[in-house]
Amino acid sequence: MSSESFDPSVYLPDELLERIRQRAAIHDRENTFPQDDLLELKAAGYLSLLVPAALGGAGLSLAEVSRLQQRLAGAAPATALAINMHLVWTGVAKVLADRDISTLQFVQERAVAGEVFGFGISEAGNDLVLFGSNTEATPDTDGSYAFSGTKIFTSLAPVWTHLGVHGLDTSEPDDPRMVYAFIPRSEEAAGRVVVRDDWNTLGMRGTQSRTTELHGAVAPADRVVRRIAPGPNPDAIVFGIFSVFELFLASVYTGIARRALDVAVTTAGERQSKKTGKSYSQDPDIRWRIANMALAYDALPPQIEALCNDVEAAADHGPKWFSMLSGVKHRAVTAAKGIVDDAVLVAGGSSYFAAAELSRLYRDVLAGLFHPSDPESAHSTAAAAWLGPVQE
């Protein structure tokens, strides 16, 4: 399906989007997970957007789902960011399947059945991210693995049915392995998974990205999907996770940017100057500010779409791939933050009230600074791509 013929409203109807929008402020205020959003999105087939039609999914491309996530984020950033983590795993399954690797087909099949996949990769103090782990992965003779460690920012914490994790297997000291696997929710009842109720944050409150403790949590042998060497690695699962994660994060923050721009345009038309008697949309300073917002926003969707298409086409960007992916995420977050700042200035003092939508967007957009790749990592990756590694 070409981008020109793709109609996002088919998969995310205006009426559904408006219901989600109306609930967003409630979940932010009450610090609750958007259960109704998930139920309605699930009923609409949103969990299986990236699953091939042959397996019962919608068979959409990464670029098409990116557009949907931008649309959803414009209504409820926290809902979009939460569902992003499930879509990352279905996206990784697609990337691997496109490369004739079928180890994540069960993710696709279970997504069609309505099951939810959580993302348990982030760890406090682990700036290696995908290249290392503080979590211990202990093998058993039956091929299963027991994981012990603590994962942070585990979005979808109240509802995931499978948690995708990684850990380090050091059972053979001369040949350590990074292990990627999925832990079933039943491990919580067994006491081997503990989900802390500790999500009380400045923004993105509806994601309920709680801390998850793993105490020998078992991933069955048929849910152990990859064992690779630690450190920088071109393996398909590393590329799949990094590429889809960065592109879909960029999509969410681009959606926030678009919503802030739309709110600013509407507000400028509604506010009237006492001095001139004209609407603020006629004020040259306001016009310049909104134009600046639009110039920043317009650059984002085409970049994301182009990279989504390149991932699917297995384009050869060589060592620049990681720089390009972290770069688009960094630019989207930075631009979105600036656009929200400008929208607040256009709207004036009313946006300072907690009930104002721009107040919530202002807090939500800050979360983008903490997602991998953070600004330091993005710049380091770009420097390495263009200048080579730092000399010892």
N, C-alpha and C positions, 0 to 999 in steps of 0.2 A: 504494500500500500504506500503510495507516494505521500510525502508530507502535504502536498497541495490538496489531495482528496481526503486526507484523514480528518475526521470530525470528532474532536474530543468530547463533545456533548453527547455522543452516542454512548460512551462508556462512563461519563460523569455528567449526568443531566443537570440542567440548571436548577430544577426543583430540589434534587438531592444536595447539590452544592449549597443552596440557600439554607437548607436545614442544618447542614454541617456548620455553616457560617454562624448561624444563630446560637449554636451550642458552644462554640469556641470560647466565648467570653465566660461562660459558666464554668467550664472545666479549668480555665485559667484561674478564676476567682476561688474555686473550691479545691483546686489541686487534685483533680480526679482524672481517671483515664476515660477517654471518649468511647465507652462501650457501644453506644448507639451508632456512632460513626462506623465503628468496625463492623457491626452487624449489617448495616446498610451497604457498606462497601463490599462485604463478603457476598451478600445477596446479589449485588450487581456484577459479580465475577471479577472484582478488582484484584483479588489475591492471586489469580491465575492469568493475569494479563500477558505475561511473558512466556507462558507455557504454550507449546505448539498446539495447533488445532487438533492434530492427530491424537494428542493425549487429553483432549477435552478443554484446553485453554483457549484464550482469544488469539494467540499467535501474533501478538504485536511486536514491533521492533523496539529496541532501546530508545530510539529517538521519539517514537510515539508515546511510550510510557513516560519519558522525560517531560513531554508536553502536558500530559495528564497530571503529573506531579507538580508542575508549575501552576496549573489551574487549581489543584487541590490546596496547595500552599497559600494561594491568594485568599482562600476562604478560612482555612484553619491550619496555620503553620505547624502546630504541634501534632495534629493528626497526620499531616503529610510526612513529617519527620519520623514519626513512629512507624507508619506503614512502609516508609522507605527501607527500614531494616529487613523487613520480610521480602520486599522487592529486590533488595540486594542479593539475597540468596537465590531467588528464582532467576535473577539476572546472571549470576555466576553459573547456575545450572545451564542457562542458555549459551553462555560463552564457551563453556566446556563442551556442550553438545555440538556446537558449531565446529568444534575442533575434534569431533569424533571421540569425545571422552564422556562416557555415559554414567559415571559414578554418582552423579547427582540427579539421576532420573527420578529417584524416590521423592526428592524435593518437589519436582514438578507434579508428580502424581498426588502427593499429599496436599499440595496447594490447591489442586482442583477439588479435592475432597473437603476443603475449607479449613485445613489446619494452618497454624501460624508459626512462622520461623523467626526466632529471636537471634540477635547478633551479639555473641559473647566473645568479643575479641579484645576490646580495650582493657588495659590494666594500668593501675596507678604506677607512675614512674617508669613505664616501659616505653621508651622513645624509639625502640627498634620496631615496634608495632607488629607487622607481619613477619619480620625477619628474626624475631626472638620472642620468648615468652617467660613470664615469671611463674606460670602454671606448670605443675608437674604432670606429665602424662606417663602413666605406668601400665605397661602391657601385661595382658594375661595370656595364658596358653591357648585360650579359645579364640584369640584374635581381637578381643575387646580391649578397651583402654579405660582406666580409672583416672579421672582428672581431679587435681587438688590445687586450688588457688582462688583468687578473688578477681572477678570481672566487674568493671565499672561502666556506668552509662549504658546499662542493658535496657534499651528501649523495648516497649511491649511487655515489660516485666510481669504484669498481672495476667497476661493472656497467651503467651507463647506456649506452643505444645512441643516444639523441638528447639533446642538452643544450640546453634552452631558455635563451636569453640575451637581454640587451638591451644596446644601445650607442648612442652619440650620433653622428649623421651631421651633420657641419659642412661638407659639400662646397658647400652654398649658405649662406654666412655669414648672410644676411638671413632665412633660413628653415631653421634647424636642426631636425632630426627625431630623435625617439627611435625606434629600430628594434627590433622584437621578432622573433626568428627562432630556428630550431633548427639546430644544428650536428651532423652525423652523426659517429659514433665513428671512422669511417675517417679523419677529419682527424688523429687521434692518430698513426696509422701514417705519415701524411704529414709528421709533425713540426710541424704547426701547432697541435696541442693537446698540452700537457704537464701531466700529472696528478702533482703532487708526493706522495710518500709521507710526509706530515708530520702525520698525525692521531694525536697522542698526548696525550690530554686527561684532565681530571679525571673526566668522566662522558660518557654517551651515546657510548661508544667504538665500539660496533658500527655506528654510522651511517657511519663512515669518510668523514667530510665533508671531504675533502682540498681543498687549494688547487689551482685549475685555471688554468694560463696559456694565453692565446689569442695566437698569433703569426700573425695574418692568417688565422685559421680561417674557412673558407668555409661560409656557409649558402646552399644553392642557392636560386634565385629562387622555386621553389614551396614553400620552407620559410621564406620571409620573410612573416610573418603580419600585421604591423601597423607603420605609420609614423605617428607622431602628434607633436604639438608637445610639447616638454619643459615641465616645471613642472606644478603641480596641474592635473589633467585628468580630466574625467568620462568619458573614453572607456571603452568596454565592457571592453577588455582590462585597463586599470588597475583598474577595479572588480572584474573577475573574479578577477584575481590576488590583490588585497588581501583580498577577502571570503573566498575559499576558503582562502587561506593562514592568515588569522587564525582562522577557525572550526575548521579542522582542527588547528592548533597548540593551540588551547584544548581540543580533544577529547583530544589526547595527554596533556596535563598533567592534565586531569580524570580520565583513566584511571589515571594515577599516584596521584592523590589517593585514588581509590576503593581501589586496591590497598593503599595505606598504611593506610587506615581498616580494611580487612578484616584485615590482618596485626595491627593493634593490638587489634582485638576478639578474635581468636584467641589472641593472646599473653596478654591480660588474663584470659582464661578458663583458661589453662594455668598461669600463675604463681600461686604460693600464698604467702601471708604467713606468716612464722614467728611473728609476734606474735599474729595473730588466728586462724590456722588456716584462714582462708577464702581463696578465690581473689581475685585482684586485681580481678576484675569486680565484686566487692562493696565495694570500697574507694571511699568517696565522692569522693575527689580524682581517682581514675582514671576514675570514672564521669563526673564533670564534664568531664574533659579529652576523653574520647571523644565525649561529647555535643557539645562545642564543635567537634570535628572534623566530626561528622555535620551540624551546622547549617551549617558552611561548605561542605561538599561538596554537600548537597542543593540548594543554590541554582544549581549550575553546569549540570547537564544540561538543565534546562528553558530556561535562557537560550540555550544553544547551539542547541537544537532550534528555538526560536522564530525566531532569526536565520537559521538555515539555511532555514527555510520562507519567511521574508520575502525572502531572496535569490532563491529559486526563483519566488516570486510577483511579483517585481519591485515590491515594496512601495515606496511613496514616503516615504522618511525624509529626503529633501532633504539639506541640508548636514550633518545629524547622522549620516549613514550611517558615515562613517569613524571618528567618535568612538565609535559603538556597537560597531563591529567591533574596533577597537583596545582598547576597554574590556573586552569579554568575554575577549579574550586575556589582557589584563593581570590581570583578576580571577581567571581560571583559574590562571595561573602563581603569583600571590601566595597564593591559597588553597591550592594544592597544596603550595607550599613550607612554609606554616604547618602543614598537616596532616602532612606528613612529619616535621617537627620534633617535633610532638606524639607521633607514633607512636614515634619514637626514645625519647622520655621514658617512654612507656608500656612499651616493651619492656625498657628498662634497659640495663645495660652490655653485654649480649650483642650489641646492635646496633652496637656500636663496632668489632667485629671485621670485617675486610675481607670475609670470606666471607658475612656476613649479608646477606639480601636488602634490609633497610632501609638498610644502609650503601650499597648500590648505588643505591637509590632516592634517598637523600640527595644523592648526587653527580649523578645523572641530572637531578633536578628543577632544579638550578642552571642548566642550559642554557637554561631558559625565559627567564631574565633578559636573554639576549643576542639573542634573536630579535626582529625587528621585529614589532610596535612595542615598543620598550623603554620602561621606566617614564617617562622624560623625554618621549619622543615621544607616548605615550598621554595624558599630562597636558596637553601642549601642544595636542594635537588636541581634547581635551575642552574646554579653556579657549576655544579658537577657536570651537567649535561653540556654546557657551553665552554667551560674552562678545563674540564678534566678533574680528577680527584685532587684533594689537597696533598701536597708532597710531604712525606715524612721527614 
